[in-house]
Structure formats: structure tokens, C-alpha cells
Amino acid sequence: MYEWFGFLFAIIWASGAIATKIGLLSSSPLLFATIRLFLAGGLLFLFTYVIRSYPWPKRDDWKALVILGVLNTTLYVGCSFLALYYVSASLFNLFITVNPFVVAIFSTIFLKRRIKKNEIIGMTVAATGLFIAMAPSFKTIDGTLFGITVLGIGMISMALGSVYFQYEKVALPHLVINTWQVIIGSVFSLPLLFLFEQTYMLVFDAYFIISLLWQVIVVSILGMILWFYLLQWDAVKANHFLFLTPIIGYFLAFFFLNEKITFYHLLGAFLVIGGLLLSKHKGTLTISYIAKRSLD
């Protein structure tokens, strides 16, 4: 039963980028991201303070919550939606899998954590795989470079948020932290929407509604319930299910978005997953926290 739940979580996790791609057929990216964040923040606030009555943050907590909100929500979610306007969902899912290595580098810089030899080897193998997977996209180099750059900014902001979370050690329940970082992040997303989105587009059709509901209810709520269950059962095994997301993402993108699966994609995914396994990175700093809040 545990394995079935883990496989279901991997499918849900990989489906987030697919749902975003579908929603972008009916909305401009930053507008879509802002609507999603406000809806998710409202539902989280309702559950945290109306249904469960969790404690409110203290004065000393707000600085950390603002920083986490900007890094983990405003920049990460905004960059992710914008990047998916230019890059494939398959490539996006592969980038997500490499994030633990980015966190490992930042934890070395800011937390004085030493990178081990096997992690360096794993990073090299995974970086090679990522470059190979990107090769087919270089035919449309202009949009691809911009999309990859924006996606890279999003990955860096998420990694910095994870390291800052470990450094600051905010004495609040994770649900409270998650609630306020989403609410604060949605507020900060408004000026970015007006500054960087030159053309607004929003059509309340089936594509937009289904995509929005899928991301908020299925990915953010059902996916997180499954993730917490997997973590409580076996945290190390739970992290291993995330290695399935690039492969599952490829097939979901092929089925729903008609994205082609090439030899470059499969070889790249194989090398990225192999690099993760070579590094023996067990996610003590990265994946468990990232999964709790990256698709809010």
C-alpha cells in the first residue's frame, strides 16, 4: 500500500507542470500565478485559523515570513508559471529534480556544510543529463533561453528559501509558516504582475478552471496529505518517489500536451536520476521541506 501511495504522489507531483501548461492556454502566466496564490492563501488561512485555530506569528517572526514568502512563493511560483510559457513541462519537471543539488551548494556557502566527493560526482552527472535533455529545445533558442533563465531564477529562489528556513529556524508550526508565506507571497506578486506582464489575458473556460482547481485541490491539498503520510512512514523512501517525477512527467506531457519524448529526454532523465542516486542525497535539508510548500 505504501508503494501505491508513493506512486500516486509522484503522479500528482509531476502533474503540476502539466496543469499549468493547460491553464496558460486561457491566461497570461503572471496573472494566472497571482490568482492561484490568492486562492491557495485564502484556503490555507481558512483551514489554519478558522477550522484548526493555530497560533498567530509573533512580532519577531514576521521578518522571516516575509523573506520566505518572497523567495518561496512570489519568485518561485511566478518564475515557474512564466517559464512554463516558454519551456516544455517535461523540461520543467527535470529542472525540479535537480534542485537538491542547488540547495547543497547554497548550504555549503551559507551553512558551512561540506560537499562530499560523491555529491560532486552526482552533480556533474546530473548537470550533464540536464544539458542533454535541453538539447532538442535549442532549435527555438530565443524563447528557450529566456524560459530557462527565468526557471533558473525560480530554482535559485526556492533553494535560497530552503536554506534560509534551516538557518532562521522559525519557531512556528509548518502549516502556519506555509499559510503566511503564501499569503505574503501573493501580496508581493501583485506589483510584479503590473510591472512585468505587458498583456493580460484571462478566459474563464474549462482549461483555466480545471487547471486552477487541479493545482490547488489535487496538488496542494491531496498531494501534501499523501506526502506527509509518506514522510511519517519512511522519510528516506518518500524522497525516492520524487525521482520518478521526470519520467512520469514525460509521459503525462506526451499524453495531455502532445510533447514529443526523444532519446535526449530519456537519456537526460536517466543521468539526472543517476546523479541523484550517486550523490546519496537523502533530502534532510531539501526535498522534505521543498515538497511541503513549493506547489502551494
N, C-alpha and C positions, 0 to 999 in steps of 0.2 A: 504493500500500500504506500509506503514511504517513497519508493521509486516512482510510482504513478503520480503522486502529488508533485514530486520534483520535476518530472517531465512536463506536467501541466503548467507548473510555474514557468519553466523555460519557454514554453509556447506563448504564454501570456506576456512574458518579459520581451520576447522578440517581436511580438505583435504591436508594441507601442509605436515603433517607427512606421509600420505599415499603416496603422490607423492615422498617423499624422499625414502621411503622403495622401491618403484618401481625403482627409479633411481639407488639405491645401488645394483641392480641386474647387472648393467653394469659398475659400477665404484667403486673404493675404496672410503671410506667416506670422508676423508680429501681432497682428490683431487677433489671430486665432490663439496664439500663445497667451495673450493677456486675458482673453475670455476664459480660457481653460484654467488659468491660475486663480482668477477671482472665484470661479465656481468651486474649484477644489478647496480654496481657502475658506469659503463660506461653509462648505460641508464639514471640513475639519473643525472649524470653530463651533459649529452646532454640536458635533459629537463630543468635543473636548470639554466644553463649558456648559452646555445645556443638558446633555444626556449623562455625562460622566462627572462633571464638576471637579476638574483638575485645578491645581493651584495656579494663580496668575504669576507671571515673572516679576522678580523684584527689580529695583532700580538698577542694580549692578549688572543685571542680566541683559539689558536692552542693547548695549553696545555689541555684544557677541551675536545677538539675534539679528541685528541689522546687517552685520557683516555676513553672517551665514545666509540671510535672505537674499542679499545682493549676489553672492557667489553661487550658491546652490540653486537659486530659483530664478532671479532676474536674468543673470548672464547665461547660466547653463540651459535653462528651458528656452529662453529667447534665441540663443545661438543655435540650439538644436532644431527648432522649428524653421529658422531662417536657412540653416544648412540643408535641411531636407528638401527645400525648394530647388536646390541645385545638385545635390548628390543623391545617389540611389539609397534606398532603405537597406540594401544588403551591405553597402559600404559603411553606413552609419552603425549598424549592429556590430560590425567588425571593429570599428573605432572604439565603441563602448568597452569591448572585451580587453583592449589594451590599457584601459585606464589604470588598473592596479600598478602598472609599471611607472606611470606618471606620478602616482602618489608615492611610490617607493623613492623616486628621485627627490621629490619635494620633502619627504620625511627625512631624507639624508641631509638636505640643506637646512631645514628649519628645526628638526627634532634631533639632529645629530645621530640619526640611525645609520649604521654602516651597511652599505650594499654588499651582499655576498657575491662570491665568484659565480655561483650557479645562477644568480639573478641577472648578472651582467650577460651571461651566455643566453639566458632566456629572453632578455630584452632584445638582444641582437637578432635572434631567430625570429621573434615576433615582429620586429621592425621590418625585417626582410619580407616577411609574409604580407605585412600591410602594404608595402610598396608594390609587391607583385599584384595584390588584389586591386590596387588603384590603377594599374596599367591600362585596362580597357577604357577607363574613364578619360584618359588624356586626349582622346580624339576631340572632345569638346573642352579644350584646356581652359578657356576663359572662365566659364561658369564653374568648372570643376575646381580650379584653383581658389576661387572666391569661396565656394562652398566648403572646401577642405580647410581653408584658413579660418572661417567662422566656426566650423566644427572643432578645430583645434583650440580656439579660444574658449569654447564651451567646455571642452575636456579639461583644459588647464584650470578654469574657474572651479569646476567640480572637484578636481584634485586638491586645489588650494583650500576649498571649503572643508574637505575631509580632514586635511592636516590641521587646519585651524580648529576644527571641532575637537580633535585629540589634544591640541595644545592648550586650548582655553578651558576645557573640562567644565562646561556649564552644568550647574547642579539642578537640572530640571529633568522631568521625565521626557523621554524621546518624543512622545506624542505631542507634548506641549511645545518642544523645540520645533518639531516639524510643522505644527499648526502656525506658529508665528513666523517662521521663515518663509512659508508660502504666502501668508497674508502680507508681510512686509515686502517680499519679492514682487508680488503682484502690484503693489502700490508704486514701487520703483520702476516697474515695467511700463507704466503709463507715459512718462516723459520720453523714454526710448522709442515707444510706439510713434509719438508725434515727431520725433527728431529724425528717425531713420526709415520710416515707412512712407514713401513718397505717394504711393497709390493704395487706397483702401478698397478692399473687395470683400463682401460678405453676402452669401446667399444661404438662407435657412432652408436648405434642401436635405434630402436623405443622407447625402455624403457628409455634410457638416454635422448633422445631429447624431448620426450613428458613430462617427469618429469621436466626437466630443464625449458622448456617453460611454463609449468603449474605454477611452483613456482614463476618465475619472472613476467610473464604477468598476470596470473589469481590471484595468491595470493597477490603478492606485489603491482600490479597496480590496477586491478579491485577490489580486496579486500579492499585496502586502500581508494579507491574512495567511496565505499559503507560505510566504517567505518566513514569517515569524514562527509558524508551525515547524518548518524545516530547520530553522536555527535552533529551536528548543530541543528538537530531536537529535540533531547532529550538525553542528555548525560547519565542520570541515566538509562533510558530504554535501551540505547545502550549497556551498560555494562552487563545488564541482559542477552542479547543474547549470551554472552560468556559462560554462564552456560550450554548452550546446546551442547557445543563442545565435552565433553566426550561421551555423548550418541550418537551424530551423528558420532563421530569418531569410536565408537564401530561398528556401522552398516556399515560404509564405509570400515573399516578394514575387516569385515566379508565378504562383497561383493567383494572387489577387491583383498584382500590378503589372504582370506580363514582363517582368525584368528577366533578362537572359542570365542563365547560370553558365559561366565559362570555366575553362580549365584554370584560368588565372584566379578566379574566385575560390575554387575548391583548393588549389594549391596554397593560396594565401591563407585561407581559413585553417588548413592543416598546420601550416607553420606557426600561425598565431597561437593556436591551441597548444601545439607542441612546445612553443616558447614558454607559455604559462606553466605547463606541467614541468618543464625543465627547471624553471625557477623555484618550483615547490613553494610558491607564494600562497599561503593559507588564508589570506584575507583578514588577518587580525586588525589591520588598520583600515583596510579599504572597502572590500566588497560588502561586508555586512552592513556598514553604515550607509554606503552609497545606495544600496538597494532599498533602504528604508525611506529614502527621500528623493531620489533622482527623478522619478516619474510621478511626481505628486499630482 
